[in-house]
Each structure stands twice: as structure tokens, then as C-alpha cells.
């Protein structure tokens, strides 16, 4: 995913740095992982095994630049992006692979697809209610039933995806492990 322009403008870069601000933001933005992140977790995803102090310095700078939020828990700190990648870059689905979605390998993408279908069903239901309540004259005679039916189909589709995803996650421990060649 591309880092939003307003965030990218805040990032500093120095060729002498082993780890750039953009490297850390990219790891946090693109890696499918639940949030928030610890310094160690970020360090594990960076190339060339950077030093702990180097990563900590970049994290502190990103907090000062208001790109990251820092949550302190005693001697432990967690970090999170100050922006939501889904809202700022158009969503993860624009880069999703249809094969990974269909085989449920991209679980985050399937969840996004399901929530989008459910949200869209609410929009269609509202349009259907407005269409039934008003008498608009148009060339196309689409009744509120068309919109309501579409809303129901999208709603069932969204919750069907969530149901299937839940089943797969519950059955995953019993499924045979496949070796992937990298």
C-alpha cells in the first residue's frame, strides 16, 4: 500500500540511516498483523537486522512527527499508526488477489469484503425506503423492491462470508498443513 501523501510529507530521510522512517511505516501499514506493534516486532520485519537503538530512535522520531502513537505500559511501549490505512488509501481490496480471496488465504481482505457488502446493503435498503416513500418520475421504473432485494442479497452475502470464514478458522487446527515453496 502506498503511504498517504500527508504522512509521507512528514517523514524524514537520511542516506546514513540504516532504517528510514518510511521503512517502519511501510512495515506497520502493509504487514497483515493485529495492532499495536512493539519495537521488537517491527525490528523482526525490517531487512538487514537493524540494531535495537536504531529502530528505537526512528520510532521516537516518528512519534514526535505525529506519524505514530506510543502507548507506555511500565517498561514496555507499543506503537500504532496515527492514521487508518483502510480509510486513507482506498482500502486493501484494491490490491487484493481474487485467488487469495476465493481460497480464504487473505483473511483481512475477506473481512473487508464482508463488511463492505453489509454496509452497502444498508445503503441499498435506505434507497429502497426513500424510493417507496417518494414518487419520483423517471425513465426507469425501479421500485423500492429492487433496492430492498439487492440489500437482502448483499446482507446475506456479507454474513455468509463471515460465517464461512469463522468455520474455516475453527476447523483450521484439524486441516492438514501444506508446505509452501518460497
Secondary structure by P-SEA (a helix, b strand, c coil): ccccaaaaaabbbbccccccaaaaaaaaacccccccccaaaaaaaccccccaaaaaaaaaaaaaaccbbbbbcccbbbbbbccccccccccccccccaaaaaaccaaaaaaaaaaaaaaaaaaaaaaaaaaaaccccccccccaaaaaaaaaaaaaaaaaaaaaaaaaaaaccccbbbbbcc
